[in-house]
Amino acid sequence: MAALLSLGIGAAAPATSPQTATAEPAALVGGSAFGSREDQLDRASRGQMSRPALQTAPSDRPAIGAGAAEAHARKAAAAKQKAAQRKALAKKAAAKKAAAKKAAAKKAAAKEKAAAAKARPAKAVATKFSTVALNVRTKAAASASVTTVLDRGSKVAVTSVKDGQWQQVVRKGKTGWVRGRYLSAKKPSLTNSSGGISSARCASGNAVESGLTADAVRVHRAICAQFPQIKSFGGVRADSLPEHPSGRALDAMVSDASLGRQIADWVRANRKQLGVSEIIYAQRIWTVQRGGEGWRSMSDRGSASANHYDHVHVTVYGSSGTA
């Protein structure tokens, strides 16, 4: 061993003593392996500074949440407004439906009332007289069918029902309609004091009077009474002359030329009382508009009937209307 010591081998041994060996790992741990104390403190400080930065990210969430809440509020307001509009429309539709239902009920009630009134027997409230040859119609209209014709001076029972110019009357238990202006509370004279014109029913029949105006009926009855030998008359017919279809013309059929002229002159002499505007006979014409010219010749129309040789044609004014 002395020799070994002398060579210096034994001198190196103290360097590897247990105390020295334990000191080096401490230096390694505190130094090279984990860094110095200053490095550890520096890292710690950096870690503490980085944490707040990591915590700042959630700070944006309140801003995003506010925007979503605002959008939600707008959507809710729009939905509420739309619901209010639907409610208003539904209310309006309900009101309209209720009004229509009320109107329909009112109309139905009126119809039922009218039907009940129609079903009740007509009750006469007064008695009046016809001032002309008066048509009794099925309805309150000039186009309605004529059931009968009242003679001038005929008594007729009237009800309280009126429809414009039309008056409801009762004859033989049935109702009809006549023009009210041709009724009078006082019975008229059967002759005209100024001209002696009769309005009595024609003995040869009154079928021709259907559809004639009141003035045309008056002409028919006057000629029939004044010239009883005339048995045939022409009234309403659909031909080229507008007066006949409208009921404003009457034809007194006559084969005797002398009698024909007599009738034409008599009608002309009584034109005012009869309401006459035009007379045609034997290819001659007379009109009120050119009355100062007297009888005027007419052009040839090709036949005796077309030239009015077999009848006296009389046209009346339409002012009196159809009775």
URDAJO-V54386 format. One record per residue. RES is the residue in three letters. SS is DSSP state (hx for helix, st for strand, lp for the rest). PHI is phi in degrees with one decimal (none if undefined). OMEGA is omega as a letter, one per 40 degrees, with the letter a starting at -180 (999 if undefined). Layout:
res=RES ss=SS phi=PHI omega=OMEGA
res=RES ss=SS phi=PHI omega=OMEGA
This chain:
res=MET ss=lp phi=none omega=i
res=ALA ss=hx phi=-55.9 omega=i
res=ALA ss=hx phi=-64.3 omega=i
res=LEU ss=hx phi=-61.4 omega=i
res=LEU ss=hx phi=-62.3 omega=a
res=SER ss=hx phi=-69.4 omega=i
res=LEU ss=hx phi=-78.3 omega=i
res=GLY ss=lp phi=89.8 omega=a
res=ILE ss=lp phi=-73.4 omega=a
res=GLY ss=hx phi=-70.8 omega=a
res=ALA ss=hx phi=-71.4 omega=i
res=ALA ss=hx phi=-77.7 omega=a
res=ALA ss=hx phi=-61.1 omega=a
res=PRO ss=hx phi=-59.5 omega=a
res=ALA ss=hx phi=-64.1 omega=a
res=THR ss=hx phi=-104.8 omega=i
res=SER ss=lp phi=-74.7 omega=a
res=PRO ss=hx phi=-58.9 omega=a
res=GLN ss=hx phi=-66.6 omega=a
res=THR ss=hx phi=-65.5 omega=a
res=ALA ss=hx phi=-63.2 omega=a
res=THR ss=hx phi=-76.4 omega=a
res=ALA ss=hx phi=-75.0 omega=a
res=GLU ss=hx phi=-68.9 omega=i
res=PRO ss=hx phi=-60.2 omega=i
res=ALA ss=hx phi=-61.9 omega=i
res=ALA ss=hx phi=-65.1 omega=i
res=LEU ss=hx phi=-66.8 omega=i
res=VAL ss=hx phi=-64.8 omega=a
res=GLY ss=hx phi=-78.8 omega=a
res=GLY ss=hx phi=-108.0 omega=a
res=SER ss=hx phi=-68.6 omega=a
res=ALA ss=hx phi=-72.6 omega=a
res=PHE ss=lp phi=-116.6 omega=i
res=GLY ss=lp phi=87.5 omega=a
res=SER ss=lp phi=-75.6 omega=i
res=ARG ss=hx phi=-61.1 omega=a
res=GLU ss=hx phi=-65.9 omega=i
res=ASP ss=hx phi=-65.7 omega=i
res=GLN ss=hx phi=-62.3 omega=i
res=LEU ss=hx phi=-64.4 omega=a
res=ASP ss=hx phi=-65.8 omega=i
res=ARG ss=hx phi=-63.6 omega=i
res=ALA ss=hx phi=-61.6 omega=a
res=SER ss=hx phi=-65.3 omega=i
res=ARG ss=hx phi=-65.4 omega=i
res=GLY ss=hx phi=-64.0 omega=i
res=GLN ss=hx phi=-68.0 omega=a
res=MET ss=hx phi=-72.1 omega=a
res=SER ss=hx phi=-76.7 omega=a
res=ARG ss=hx phi=-62.5 omega=i
res=PRO ss=hx phi=-57.0 omega=i
res=ALA ss=hx phi=-61.2 omega=i
res=LEU ss=hx phi=-70.5 omega=a
res=GLN ss=hx phi=-82.6 omega=a
res=THR ss=lp phi=-74.8 omega=a
res=ALA ss=hx phi=-58.9 omega=i
res=PRO ss=hx phi=-65.7 omega=a
res=SER ss=hx phi=-67.1 omega=i
res=ASP ss=hx phi=-76.8 omega=a
res=ARG ss=hx phi=-60.9 omega=i
res=PRO ss=hx phi=-56.5 omega=i
res=ALA ss=hx phi=-64.1 omega=i
res=ILE ss=hx phi=-65.4 omega=i
res=GLY ss=hx phi=-62.4 omega=i
res=ALA ss=hx phi=-65.6 omega=i
res=GLY ss=hx phi=-63.1 omega=i
res=ALA ss=hx phi=-65.3 omega=i
res=ALA ss=hx phi=-64.9 omega=i
res=GLU ss=hx phi=-65.8 omega=i
res=ALA ss=hx phi=-62.9 omega=i
res=HIS ss=hx phi=-63.1 omega=i
res=ALA ss=hx phi=-65.8 omega=i
res=ARG ss=hx phi=-62.8 omega=i
res=LYS ss=hx phi=-63.7 omega=i
res=ALA ss=hx phi=-65.6 omega=i
res=ALA ss=hx phi=-64.8 omega=i
res=ALA ss=hx phi=-64.1 omega=i
res=ALA ss=hx phi=-64.2 omega=i
res=LYS ss=hx phi=-65.6 omega=i
res=GLN ss=hx phi=-64.2 omega=i
res=LYS ss=hx phi=-63.6 omega=i
res=ALA ss=hx phi=-64.4 omega=i
res=ALA ss=hx phi=-65.6 omega=i
res=GLN ss=hx phi=-64.7 omega=i
res=ARG ss=hx phi=-61.9 omega=i
res=LYS ss=hx phi=-65.5 omega=i
res=ALA ss=hx phi=-64.7 omega=i
res=LEU ss=hx phi=-64.7 omega=i
res=ALA ss=hx phi=-63.8 omega=i
res=LYS ss=hx phi=-66.3 omega=i
res=LYS ss=hx phi=-64.9 omega=i
res=ALA ss=hx phi=-63.6 omega=i
res=ALA ss=hx phi=-65.3 omega=i
res=ALA ss=hx phi=-65.3 omega=i
res=LYS ss=hx phi=-64.8 omega=i
res=LYS ss=hx phi=-64.7 omega=i
res=ALA ss=hx phi=-65.9 omega=i
res=ALA ss=hx phi=-65.0 omega=i
res=ALA ss=hx phi=-64.3 omega=i
res=LYS ss=hx phi=-64.8 omega=i
res=LYS ss=hx phi=-66.0 omega=i
res=ALA ss=hx phi=-64.4 omega=i
res=ALA ss=hx phi=-64.7 omega=i
res=ALA ss=hx phi=-66.2 omega=i
res=LYS ss=hx phi=-65.4 omega=i
res=LYS ss=hx phi=-65.1 omega=i
res=ALA ss=hx phi=-64.1 omega=i
res=ALA ss=hx phi=-64.9 omega=i
res=ALA ss=hx phi=-64.9 omega=i
res=LYS ss=hx phi=-65.0 omega=i
res=GLU ss=hx phi=-66.0 omega=i
res=LYS ss=hx phi=-64.9 omega=i
res=ALA ss=hx phi=-64.3 omega=i
res=ALA ss=hx phi=-65.4 omega=i
res=ALA ss=hx phi=-65.9 omega=i
res=ALA ss=hx phi=-66.3 omega=i
res=LYS ss=hx phi=-69.6 omega=a
res=ALA ss=hx phi=-72.2 omega=i
res=ARG ss=lp phi=-70.5 omega=i
res=PRO ss=lp phi=-61.3 omega=i
res=ALA ss=lp phi=-65.6 omega=a
res=LYS ss=lp phi=-114.4 omega=i
res=ALA ss=lp phi=-73.7 omega=i
res=VAL ss=lp phi=-115.5 omega=a
res=ALA ss=st phi=-162.2 omega=i
res=THR ss=st phi=-123.4 omega=i
res=LYS ss=st phi=-133.1 omega=a
res=PHE ss=st phi=-123.1 omega=i
res=SER ss=st phi=-80.7 omega=a
res=THR ss=lp phi=-92.9 omega=i
res=VAL ss=lp phi=-140.4 omega=i
res=ALA ss=lp phi=-70.1 omega=a
res=LEU ss=st phi=-113.5 omega=i
res=ASN ss=st phi=-75.9 omega=i
res=VAL ss=st phi=-105.3 omega=a
res=ARG ss=st phi=-110.9 omega=a
res=THR ss=lp phi=-74.2 omega=i
res=LYS ss=lp phi=-135.8 omega=i
res=ALA ss=lp phi=-81.3 omega=a
res=ALA ss=lp phi=-158.0 omega=a
res=ALA ss=lp phi=-67.4 omega=a
res=SER ss=lp phi=-86.2 omega=a
res=ALA ss=lp phi=-72.6 omega=a
res=SER ss=lp phi=-68.0 omega=i
res=VAL ss=st phi=-93.7 omega=a
res=THR ss=st phi=-88.5 omega=i
res=THR ss=st phi=-164.6 omega=i
res=VAL ss=st phi=-124.4 omega=i
res=LEU ss=st phi=-82.9 omega=i
res=ASP ss=lp phi=-67.7 omega=i
res=ARG ss=lp phi=-61.6 omega=a
res=GLY ss=lp phi=92.3 omega=i
res=SER ss=lp phi=-69.8 omega=i
res=LYS ss=st phi=-87.0 omega=a
res=VAL ss=st phi=-144.2 omega=i
res=ALA ss=st phi=-84.4 omega=i
res=VAL ss=st phi=-116.2 omega=i
res=THR ss=st phi=-100.1 omega=i
res=SER ss=st phi=-87.2 omega=a
res=VAL ss=st phi=-89.4 omega=i
res=LYS ss=st phi=-132.2 omega=i
res=ASP ss=st phi=-140.9 omega=a
res=GLY ss=lp phi=66.0 omega=a
res=GLN ss=lp phi=-83.3 omega=a
res=TRP ss=st phi=-94.9 omega=i
res=GLN ss=st phi=-118.7 omega=i
res=GLN ss=st phi=-80.9 omega=i
res=VAL ss=st phi=-127.1 omega=i
res=VAL ss=st phi=-124.7 omega=i
res=ARG ss=st phi=-134.3 omega=i
res=LYS ss=lp phi=54.7 omega=i
res=GLY ss=lp phi=80.9 omega=i
res=LYS ss=st phi=-116.5 omega=a
res=THR ss=st phi=-90.4 omega=i
res=GLY ss=st phi=-152.2 omega=a
res=TRP ss=st phi=-131.6 omega=i
res=VAL ss=st phi=-133.4 omega=i
res=ARG ss=st phi=-76.0 omega=a
res=GLY ss=hx phi=-61.2 omega=a
res=ARG ss=hx phi=-69.7 omega=i
res=TYR ss=hx phi=-96.2 omega=i
res=LEU ss=st phi=-110.2 omega=a
res=SER ss=st phi=-140.4 omega=i
res=ALA ss=lp phi=-72.6 omega=a
res=LYS ss=lp phi=-108.5 omega=a
res=LYS ss=lp phi=-70.8 omega=a
res=PRO ss=lp phi=-78.9 omega=i
res=SER ss=lp phi=-72.6 omega=a
res=LEU ss=lp phi=-79.9 omega=i
res=THR ss=st phi=-128.3 omega=i
res=ASN ss=lp phi=-91.3 omega=a
res=SER ss=lp phi=-61.7 omega=a
res=SER ss=lp phi=-83.0 omega=a
res=GLY ss=lp phi=-132.8 omega=a
res=GLY ss=lp phi=63.8 omega=a
res=ILE ss=lp phi=-89.0 omega=a
res=SER ss=st phi=-88.9 omega=i
res=SER ss=lp phi=-121.9 omega=i
res=ALA ss=lp phi=-70.3 omega=i
res=ARG ss=lp phi=-59.5 omega=a
res=CYS ss=lp phi=-74.1 omega=a
res=ALA ss=lp phi=-65.0 omega=a
res=SER ss=lp phi=-86.7 omega=i
res=GLY ss=lp phi=117.1 omega=a
res=ASN ss=lp phi=-121.4 omega=a
res=ALA ss=hx phi=-60.5 omega=a
res=VAL ss=hx phi=-66.0 omega=a
res=GLU ss=hx phi=-76.1 omega=a
res=SER ss=lp phi=-61.8 omega=i
res=GLY ss=lp phi=90.1 omega=i
res=LEU ss=lp phi=-78.2 omega=i
res=THR ss=lp phi=-72.9 omega=a
res=ALA ss=hx phi=-61.1 omega=a
res=ASP ss=hx phi=-67.8 omega=i
res=ALA ss=hx phi=-67.2 omega=i
res=VAL ss=hx phi=-63.6 omega=i
res=ARG ss=hx phi=-62.1 omega=i
res=VAL ss=hx phi=-64.0 omega=i
res=HIS ss=hx phi=-58.7 omega=a
res=ARG ss=hx phi=-70.8 omega=i
res=ALA ss=hx phi=-66.8 omega=i
res=ILE ss=hx phi=-65.1 omega=a
res=CYS ss=hx phi=-61.5 omega=a
res=ALA ss=hx phi=-74.5 omega=a
res=GLN ss=hx phi=-77.7 omega=a
res=PHE ss=lp phi=-129.5 omega=a
res=PRO ss=lp phi=-63.8 omega=i
res=GLN ss=lp phi=-71.5 omega=i
res=ILE ss=lp phi=-82.6 omega=a
res=LYS ss=lp phi=-109.6 omega=a
res=SER ss=lp phi=-124.1 omega=i
res=PHE ss=st phi=-135.4 omega=i
res=GLY ss=st phi=-118.6 omega=a
res=GLY ss=lp phi=-123.6 omega=a
res=VAL ss=lp phi=-72.4 omega=i
res=ARG ss=lp phi=-157.7 omega=a
res=ALA ss=lp phi=-91.9 omega=i
res=ASP ss=lp phi=-132.0 omega=a
res=SER ss=lp phi=-72.8 omega=a
res=LEU ss=lp phi=-83.5 omega=a
res=PRO ss=hx phi=-66.6 omega=a
res=GLU ss=hx phi=-68.9 omega=a
res=HIS ss=hx phi=-68.5 omega=i
res=PRO ss=hx phi=-59.9 omega=a
res=SER ss=lp phi=-85.0 omega=a
res=GLY ss=lp phi=81.4 omega=a
res=ARG ss=lp phi=-101.5 omega=a
res=ALA ss=st phi=-135.0 omega=i
res=LEU ss=st phi=-136.8 omega=i
res=ASP ss=st phi=-113.1 omega=i
res=ALA ss=st phi=-97.9 omega=a
res=MET ss=st phi=-75.5 omega=a
res=VAL ss=lp phi=-146.1 omega=i
res=SER ss=lp phi=-103.7 omega=i
res=ASP ss=lp phi=-88.4 omega=a
res=ALA ss=hx phi=-63.1 omega=i
res=SER ss=hx phi=-64.3 omega=i
res=LEU ss=hx phi=-66.6 omega=i
res=GLY ss=hx phi=-61.2 omega=i
res=ARG ss=hx phi=-65.4 omega=i
res=GLN ss=hx phi=-62.0 omega=i
res=ILE ss=hx phi=-64.5 omega=a
res=ALA ss=hx phi=-61.1 omega=a
res=ASP ss=hx phi=-68.5 omega=a
res=TRP ss=hx phi=-66.7 omega=i
res=VAL ss=hx phi=-62.9 omega=i
res=ARG ss=hx phi=-63.7 omega=a
res=ALA ss=hx phi=-67.3 omega=a
res=ASN ss=lp phi=-110.5 omega=a
res=ARG ss=hx phi=-57.9 omega=a
res=LYS ss=hx phi=-67.9 omega=i
res=GLN ss=hx phi=-67.5 omega=a
res=LEU ss=hx phi=-93.0 omega=a
res=GLY ss=lp phi=73.0 omega=a
res=VAL ss=st phi=-85.0 omega=i
res=SER ss=st phi=-116.3 omega=a
res=GLU ss=st phi=-155.7 omega=i
res=ILE ss=st phi=-135.4 omega=i
res=ILE ss=st phi=-130.9 omega=i
res=TYR ss=st phi=-158.5 omega=i
res=ALA ss=lp phi=52.2 omega=i
res=GLN ss=lp phi=61.7 omega=i
res=ARG ss=st phi=-131.7 omega=a
res=ILE ss=st phi=-134.8 omega=i
res=TRP ss=st phi=-134.0 omega=i
res=THR ss=st phi=-132.3 omega=i
res=VAL ss=lp phi=-62.9 omega=a
res=GLN ss=lp phi=-60.7 omega=a
res=ARG ss=lp phi=-122.4 omega=a
res=GLY ss=hx phi=-59.4 omega=a
res=GLY ss=hx phi=-65.9 omega=a
res=GLU ss=hx phi=-87.5 omega=a
res=GLY ss=lp phi=70.6 omega=i
res=TRP ss=lp phi=-75.2 omega=a
res=ARG ss=st phi=-117.0 omega=i
res=SER ss=st phi=-71.3 omega=i
res=MET ss=lp phi=-119.8 omega=i
res=SER ss=lp phi=-71.6 omega=a
res=ASP ss=lp phi=-70.4 omega=i
res=ARG ss=lp phi=-103.5 omega=i
res=GLY ss=lp phi=103.2 omega=a
res=SER ss=lp phi=-151.6 omega=a
res=ALA ss=lp phi=-63.0 omega=a
res=SER ss=lp phi=-70.7 omega=i
res=ALA ss=lp phi=-65.7 omega=i
res=ASN ss=lp phi=-90.7 omega=i
res=HIS ss=lp phi=61.8 omega=i
res=TYR ss=lp phi=-87.9 omega=a
res=ASP ss=lp phi=-104.6 omega=i
res=HIS ss=st phi=-163.2 omega=i
res=VAL ss=st phi=-97.0 omega=i
res=HIS ss=st phi=-95.5 omega=a
res=VAL ss=st phi=-126.1 omega=i
res=THR ss=st phi=-112.4 omega=i
res=VAL ss=st phi=-113.9 omega=i
res=TYR ss=lp phi=-70.5 omega=i
res=GLY ss=lp phi=-94.3 omega=a
res=SER ss=lp phi=-65.4 omega=a
res=SER ss=lp phi=-77.4 omega=i
res=GLY ss=lp phi=72.8 omega=i
res=THR ss=lp phi=-83.7 omega=a
res=ALA ss=lp phi=-73.6 omega=999
